[in-house]
């Protein structure tokens, strides 16, 4: 497993494990499967793990922390997020969470990018993770909270970084435009861009990636399957794109890319993982896994060599902007 870094970020393995499924995203994941997903990722060489309080109202953090317990702390990197503060809600504990996770609604999410809110959120995350520190702290989805997030939010993160509480700070979002503004205007080290630097969505390439590269800000690419459309060798009839049914036009583009992949002896999901890593600003691709088998599949797909001729043909057919290859990175010793 290769490592990558930037001028401002800690070294990350090219593949990271995204722990949303450990929080019962969309459906229940057993404790055994959640533990297996982390164990198999570790065995595959993954040393970067991303979570958030939002994922299962803290369940993801608790499960990830339990699975990492006992492993050498200096050998792995953990990121979590702030901005959605978990507040106890015993009056709704008998109901199901309405935030997309199959868990009881024993807490409610409260948007809070204040200094106090961020400090309280981090304290809760550390307790759930069973760790004395996290390595990267992201502002989580501040789409409707730019003013607070870019002032008190970033200021608090920088304070924590300067105190040595965290190594790197940034923001994680499902859009590229505001992340670009964070890089342009704020003292951050890393951004996580979800679904906007993929085989099908190239919006991060316009401004975010060049600016991040210029300023030494690392880019973590998440949701590179666009929530499902790129996850199988051929787009299924019920495929989703950004958690909604995929349009006929997008499904057709994915099928055309799959045709090219097959001609070059690779697969659509293998290309979906490899493509974001072609850009030198990208330090890691984060993929979710619900069990050990999915973690192993993710690692196997990353390890598959994708020929340069594939990118050339996709570009010639107008299915992909011009990209450069090969990958860059440092091999973990």
VEXDREN-2710 file (C-alpha; in Angstrom, 1 decimal):
% VEXDREN-2710
k/r/px/py/pz
1/UNK/0.0/0.0/0.0
2/UNK/1.5/3.3/-1.1
3/UNK/1.5/6.5/1.1
4/UNK/1.0/10.0/-0.2
5/UNK/1.4/13.3/1.4
6/UNK/1.4/17.0/0.6
7/UNK/3.2/20.0/2.0
8/UNK/0.6/20.4/4.7
9/UNK/-0.8/17.0/5.4
10/UNK/0.3/13.9/7.3
11/UNK/1.1/10.9/5.2
12/UNK/-2.0/8.9/4.2
13/UNK/-2.3/5.5/2.5
14/UNK/-3.7/5.8/-1.0
15/UNK/-6.7/3.9/0.2
16/UNK/-8.6/4.9/3.3
17/UNK/-11.6/3.2/4.9
18/UNK/-14.7/5.4/5.2
19/UNK/-16.7/4.3/8.2
20/UNK/-20.2/5.5/7.3
21/UNK/-21.4/1.9/6.9
22/UNK/-20.1/1.2/10.4
23/UNK/-22.8/3.6/11.5
24/UNK/-25.5/1.6/9.8
25/UNK/-25.8/3.7/6.7
26/UNK/-29.1/2.9/5.1
27/UNK/-29.3/-0.5/6.8
28/UNK/-28.0/-2.4/9.7
29/UNK/-24.4/-3.7/9.8
30/UNK/-23.6/-6.2/12.5
31/UNK/-20.9/-5.6/15.1
32/UNK/-19.1/-8.6/13.6
33/UNK/-19.2/-7.3/10.1
34/UNK/-18.1/-3.8/11.2
35/UNK/-15.1/-5.3/13.0
36/UNK/-14.3/-7.5/10.0
37/UNK/-14.3/-4.5/7.7
38/UNK/-11.7/-2.7/9.8
39/UNK/-9.6/-5.8/10.3
40/UNK/-9.5/-6.7/6.6
41/UNK/-8.7/-3.1/5.7
42/UNK/-5.8/-3.2/8.1
43/UNK/-4.6/-6.6/6.8
44/UNK/-4.7/-5.0/3.3
45/UNK/-2.4/-2.2/4.4
46/UNK/-4.9/0.5/4.9
47/UNK/-3.8/2.9/7.7
48/UNK/-6.2/5.8/7.1
49/UNK/-9.7/5.7/8.7
50/UNK/-12.4/8.4/8.4
51/UNK/-15.5/8.7/10.5
52/UNK/-17.9/11.3/11.9
53/UNK/-20.4/11.8/14.8
54/UNK/-23.1/12.1/12.1
55/UNK/-22.5/8.5/11.0
56/UNK/-25.0/6.5/13.0
57/UNK/-25.2/9.1/15.8
58/UNK/-21.8/8.1/17.1
59/UNK/-22.1/4.4/16.4
60/UNK/-19.4/4.6/13.6
61/UNK/-16.9/6.2/16.0
62/UNK/-17.6/3.7/18.7
63/UNK/-17.2/0.7/16.4
64/UNK/-14.1/2.1/14.7
65/UNK/-12.4/2.9/18.0
66/UNK/-13.2/-0.6/19.3
67/UNK/-11.7/-2.2/16.1
68/UNK/-8.5/-0.1/16.3
69/UNK/-8.0/-0.6/20.0
70/UNK/-4.7/-2.3/20.8
71/UNK/-3.1/-1.4/17.5
72/UNK/0.0/0.9/17.6
73/UNK/-1.4/4.4/17.7
74/UNK/1.5/5.9/15.6
75/UNK/0.8/3.4/12.8
76/UNK/-2.6/4.7/11.7
77/UNK/-4.3/8.0/10.9
78/UNK/-7.9/8.9/12.0
79/UNK/-10.0/11.7/10.9
80/UNK/-13.4/12.8/12.2
81/UNK/-15.6/15.8/11.8
82/UNK/-17.2/18.7/13.6
83/UNK/-20.2/20.9/12.9
84/UNK/-23.0/18.4/13.8
85/UNK/-23.0/18.3/17.5
86/UNK/-24.8/15.3/19.1
87/UNK/-27.3/16.2/21.8
88/UNK/-29.0/13.6/23.9
89/UNK/-32.7/13.2/23.0
90/UNK/-34.3/10.6/25.2
91/UNK/-37.8/11.7/24.2
92/UNK/-37.1/10.3/20.6
93/UNK/-35.0/7.3/21.6
94/UNK/-37.9/5.0/20.7
95/UNK/-38.0/6.3/17.1
96/UNK/-35.7/5.5/14.2
97/UNK/-33.1/8.1/13.1
98/UNK/-34.2/10.2/10.2
99/UNK/-30.7/11.1/9.0
100/UNK/-30.2/8.0/6.8
101/UNK/-28.8/5.6/9.4
102/UNK/-30.6/2.6/10.9
103/UNK/-30.1/3.5/14.5
104/UNK/-32.4/4.7/17.3
105/UNK/-32.9/8.4/17.5
106/UNK/-31.3/8.7/20.9
107/UNK/-29.5/11.9/19.9
108/UNK/-30.3/14.8/17.7
109/UNK/-27.9/16.6/15.4
110/UNK/-27.4/20.3/16.1
111/UNK/-25.5/22.5/13.6
112/UNK/-22.8/24.2/15.6
113/UNK/-19.6/25.7/14.2
114/UNK/-18.9/27.8/17.3
115/UNK/-15.8/27.3/19.3
116/UNK/-17.7/25.8/22.2
117/UNK/-19.6/23.5/19.9
118/UNK/-16.5/22.3/18.1
119/UNK/-14.6/21.6/21.4
120/UNK/-17.6/19.7/22.8
121/UNK/-18.0/17.7/19.5
122/UNK/-14.3/16.7/19.5
123/UNK/-14.4/15.8/23.2
124/UNK/-17.4/13.5/22.4
125/UNK/-15.6/12.0/19.4
126/UNK/-12.5/11.2/21.4
127/UNK/-14.6/9.5/24.1
128/UNK/-16.4/7.4/21.6
129/UNK/-13.2/6.5/19.7
130/UNK/-11.4/5.7/22.9
131/UNK/-8.4/7.8/21.6
132/UNK/-6.5/10.7/23.1
133/UNK/-6.2/12.4/19.8
134/UNK/-7.4/12.4/16.2
135/UNK/-5.0/13.3/13.4
136/UNK/-7.3/15.2/11.0
137/UNK/-10.3/17.3/11.9
138/UNK/-12.8/18.4/9.2
139/UNK/-15.7/20.9/9.2
140/UNK/-18.5/18.6/8.1
141/UNK/-20.8/19.8/5.3
142/UNK/-20.9/23.5/6.2
143/UNK/-22.9/24.3/3.0
144/UNK/-25.4/26.6/4.7
145/UNK/-23.0/27.9/7.3
146/UNK/-20.2/29.5/5.4
147/UNK/-19.9/32.6/7.7
148/UNK/-19.6/30.6/11.0
149/UNK/-17.5/27.8/9.5
150/UNK/-15.0/30.1/7.8
151/UNK/-14.5/32.3/10.9
152/UNK/-15.0/30.7/14.3
153/UNK/-15.0/27.2/12.8
154/UNK/-11.6/27.5/11.1
155/UNK/-10.2/29.6/13.9
156/UNK/-11.0/26.9/16.4
157/UNK/-9.5/24.2/14.2
158/UNK/-6.3/26.3/13.8
159/UNK/-6.2/26.8/17.5
160/UNK/-6.4/23.0/18.0
161/UNK/-3.7/22.4/15.4
162/UNK/-1.4/25.0/16.9
163/UNK/-1.8/23.4/20.3
164/UNK/-0.9/20.0/18.8
165/UNK/-4.3/18.5/19.5
166/UNK/-4.6/17.6/15.8
167/UNK/-2.1/17.5/13.0
168/UNK/-4.2/18.9/10.2
169/UNK/-7.5/20.7/9.7
170/UNK/-9.9/21.3/6.8
171/UNK/-13.4/20.7/5.5
172/UNK/-15.3/17.8/4.0
173/UNK/-18.2/18.5/1.6
174/UNK/-20.2/17.2/-1.3
175/UNK/-19.3/20.2/-3.5
176/UNK/-16.2/21.7/-4.9
177/UNK/-17.0/25.4/-5.0
178/UNK/-17.1/26.1/-1.3
179/UNK/-14.1/23.9/-0.7
180/UNK/-12.2/26.0/-3.2
181/UNK/-13.1/29.1/-1.1
182/UNK/-11.8/27.4/2.1
183/UNK/-8.5/26.7/0.4
184/UNK/-8.4/30.3/-1.1
185/UNK/-9.3/32.2/2.1
186/UNK/-8.5/30.0/5.1
187/UNK/-5.5/28.5/6.8
188/UNK/-6.4/24.8/6.2
189/UNK/-4.3/21.8/5.4
190/UNK/-6.6/19.3/3.7
191/UNK/-10.1/18.9/2.1
192/UNK/-12.3/15.9/1.6
193/UNK/-14.3/16.2/-1.6
194/UNK/-17.1/13.7/-1.9
195/UNK/-18.4/12.7/-5.4
196/UNK/-17.0/15.7/-7.2
197/UNK/-13.7/14.2/-8.4
198/UNK/-14.8/10.9/-10.1
199/UNK/-15.1/9.3/-13.5
200/UNK/-18.5/11.0/-14.0
201/UNK/-18.2/14.3/-12.1
202/UNK/-15.1/16.4/-12.9
203/UNK/-16.1/19.7/-11.2
204/UNK/-13.2/19.5/-8.7
205/UNK/-10.7/19.7/-11.5
206/UNK/-11.8/23.2/-12.6
207/UNK/-10.5/25.2/-9.6
208/UNK/-10.2/23.1/-6.4
209/UNK/-7.5/20.7/-7.5
210/UNK/-5.2/23.2/-9.1
211/UNK/-5.5/25.7/-6.2
212/UNK/-5.0/22.9/-3.6
213/UNK/-1.9/21.7/-5.5
214/UNK/-0.5/25.3/-5.7
215/UNK/-1.0/25.8/-1.9
216/UNK/0.2/22.4/-0.7
217/UNK/-3.3/21.5/0.6
218/UNK/-4.0/17.8/0.4
219/UNK/-7.2/16.5/-1.3
220/UNK/-8.9/13.3/-0.1
221/UNK/-11.3/12.0/-2.7
222/UNK/-14.4/10.3/-1.3
223/UNK/-17.6/8.8/-2.8
224/UNK/-15.6/7.9/-6.0
225/UNK/-18.4/5.4/-6.9
226/UNK/-20.9/8.3/-6.8
227/UNK/-22.9/6.2/-4.3
228/UNK/-23.3/3.1/-6.5
229/UNK/-23.3/3.8/-10.2
230/UNK/-19.6/3.1/-10.6
231/UNK/-19.4/0.3/-8.0
232/UNK/-20.1/-2.7/-10.3
233/UNK/-18.4/-3.7/-13.6
234/UNK/-21.7/-2.8/-15.4
235/UNK/-24.1/-0.2/-14.2
236/UNK/-27.1/-2.1/-12.7
237/UNK/-30.7/-1.2/-13.7
238/UNK/-31.4/0.2/-10.3
239/UNK/-28.1/2.1/-9.9
240/UNK/-28.0/5.2/-7.8
241/UNK/-26.0/8.4/-8.3
242/UNK/-25.5/10.7/-5.3
243/UNK/-28.0/8.6/-3.4
244/UNK/-30.8/9.1/-6.0
245/UNK/-31.8/6.9/-8.9
246/UNK/-29.3/7.4/-11.7
247/UNK/-30.6/9.3/-14.8
248/UNK/-30.6/7.5/-18.1
249/UNK/-27.9/9.9/-19.4
250/UNK/-25.5/9.2/-16.5
251/UNK/-26.2/5.5/-16.7
252/UNK/-25.4/5.6/-20.4
253/UNK/-22.1/7.4/-19.8
254/UNK/-21.1/4.9/-17.1
255/UNK/-21.9/2.0/-19.5
256/UNK/-19.8/3.7/-22.2
257/UNK/-16.9/4.0/-19.8
258/UNK/-17.4/0.3/-18.8
259/UNK/-17.1/-0.7/-22.4
260/UNK/-13.8/1.1/-22.7
261/UNK/-12.6/-0.5/-19.4
262/UNK/-13.4/-4.0/-20.8
263/UNK/-11.5/-3.4/-23.9
264/UNK/-8.4/-2.6/-21.8
265/UNK/-8.8/-5.6/-19.5
266/UNK/-9.9/-3.6/-16.4
267/UNK/-13.3/-2.8/-14.8
268/UNK/-15.4/0.2/-14.1
269/UNK/-14.8/0.2/-10.3
270/UNK/-11.1/-0.3/-10.8
271/UNK/-10.9/2.7/-13.0
272/UNK/-13.2/4.7/-10.6
273/UNK/-10.6/4.2/-7.8
274/UNK/-7.5/4.8/-10.0
275/UNK/-8.8/8.0/-11.8
276/UNK/-8.8/10.4/-8.8
277/UNK/-5.3/9.3/-7.9
278/UNK/-4.0/10.5/-11.3
279/UNK/-4.0/14.0/-10.0
280/UNK/-1.0/14.9/-7.8
281/UNK/-3.1/17.0/-5.4
282/UNK/-4.9/13.8/-4.2
283/UNK/-3.5/12.2/-1.2
284/UNK/-6.0/9.4/-0.6
285/UNK/-9.2/7.8/-2.0
286/UNK/-11.6/6.9/0.8
287/UNK/-14.0/4.0/0.2
288/UNK/-16.7/2.6/2.5
289/UNK/-17.0/-1.0/3.4
290/UNK/-19.6/-2.9/5.3
291/UNK/-17.7/-6.2/5.9
292/UNK/-14.4/-7.9/5.4
293/UNK/-15.2/-8.9/1.9
294/UNK/-15.9/-5.3/0.7
295/UNK/-12.6/-4.1/2.4
296/UNK/-10.6/-6.8/0.5
297/UNK/-12.4/-6.0/-2.7
298/UNK/-11.5/-2.3/-2.4
299/UNK/-7.9/-3.1/-1.8
300/UNK/-7.8/-5.6/-4.7
301/UNK/-9.3/-3.0/-7.0
302/UNK/-6.7/-0.4/-5.9
303/UNK/-3.9/-2.9/-6.6
304/UNK/-5.0/-3.6/-10.1
305/UNK/-2.9/-1.9/-12.8
306/UNK/-4.9/0.3/-15.1
307/UNK/-3.2/0.9/-18.4
308/UNK/-2.5/4.5/-19.6
309/UNK/-4.1/3.6/-22.9
310/UNK/-7.5/3.5/-21.1
311/UNK/-7.2/7.1/-20.0
312/UNK/-6.2/8.1/-23.5
313/UNK/-9.2/6.4/-25.1
314/UNK/-11.6/7.9/-22.6
315/UNK/-10.2/11.3/-23.3
316/UNK/-10.4/10.8/-27.0
317/UNK/-14.0/9.8/-26.8
318/UNK/-14.9/12.8/-24.7
319/UNK/-15.8/10.7/-21.7
320/UNK/-13.0/12.1/-19.5
321/UNK/-11.0/15.4/-19.3
322/UNK/-7.3/15.0/-20.1
323/UNK/-5.6/13.4/-17.2
324/UNK/-2.0/12.6/-16.4
325/UNK/-0.4/9.3/-15.3
326/UNK/1.2/7.5/-13.6
327/UNK/0.4/7.5/-9.9
328/UNK/2.8/9.2/-7.5
329/UNK/3.5/8.1/-4.0
330/UNK/5.8/6.7/-1.6
331/UNK/5.8/2.9/-0.9
332/UNK/5.3/2.1/2.7
333/UNK/8.3/0.4/4.2
END
